[in-house]
Amino acid sequence: MAIDYKKELESAAKTMIMVHKPDTLIKMIARLIVQKVRVSHSGILIHDSEKNSYVLTVSRGTTGLKIPTGFARMDEDNALIRFFRERLDKETFNEGALVYEEGKRLLSQNLGSETKQVLKNALYQMEIFDSVACIPSYYRDDLIGILLLGEKQNKERLSVEELDFFLALASDVAMAIRNAQLFHELELELEKKYRLFIHTTIALAAAIDAKDHYTHGHTARVTDLSLLIVKRLSQKNKSAFDGKFLENLHIASLLHDIGKIGIPESILNKNGPLNDEERMRIQEHPIIGVSILKPIGELETAALGVKYHHEKFDGSGYPEGLKGDQIPLIAAIISVADTFDAMTTDRPYRKGLSKEEATKEIARVSGKQLHPEIASVFVELSEEGKI
């Protein structure tokens, strides 16, 4: 059955542009070539910008991998790479493909000595890869990669139509690979910036802890407990907690007490119970915290955890007296973790509760002070010895 190469090319182009992972894209292309044109194997050399070389990223065939991924690496002075980088393909073939048999024939023609030597060495490289044709893939004037094609399974020569298909495919491949690389580079840059942000946030959280001598390590403990709770919640209801929620919870729990920066240390470190005025000052810290974070638009959701982690399920909390499901889930999770750590932390005027005692108290105030579902999960984790 004849292959409609135009249709296959359009289908491949539409699929490739949607793939943003370079490795996945390259494997897909190699599989497409083997399956549609039925070559014995195909490989793809891709430019590694960091090491300024070309790496055999994937090699696929009917009997599996022909050459281990990453095993072959070519520098820019390699003859096969030079042949295409210096556009000797145009000089010798008037087209992009280097066909082994045609290259052998041209060696007997009147070529310049340097061109002949590069071509001879390039053909030797093709022999090493057991390739009958090489198709360059350019992005603008840069050689992005090279498709290496083994012979067809039926031993016939590649037709002009098939070579034209590969040349057109190579053009789409270059664009798709460059797009995928740009997405990958962007992801790496965002990940790098996120790590920097988290480390900065942790340092800020440590500064808050240092201001309140009696709750040293409180922020880290509340963060760990919050993430442990949401992990169990997500096991029970996977659709309710995506990666963004976890990210916001992580940030919110780290920064939930950031507003204490605006509270006098004389109040935070008072050696005894607080009076009414001092308690009112302490209760300002969620509002101070959210005002600090407000200019950072990306932290809008995380700021809900900072602002409302002292609200109570029965509406008796602060700063707004929210009740039940009016309280954002992110704040309700932090509230349980914060309550447990507060109860188990020693103060000069009282001894902290044991884990068992605090767990019983959390169960007692479930549905009153604390969100019942979250409190239930906390008790479950505690009884399992996870806390």
Helices and strands as residue ranges (DSSP letters): H 5-16, H 22-37, E 41-48, E 53-61, E 73-75, H 79-85, H 88-93, E 98-99, H 100-106, H 113-128, E 133-139, E 142-149, H 160-211, G 213-215, H 218-236, G 238-240, H 243-255, G 258-262, H 265-268, H 276-282, H 285-293, G 297-299, H 300-308, G 324-326, H 329-344, H 355-364, H 372-383
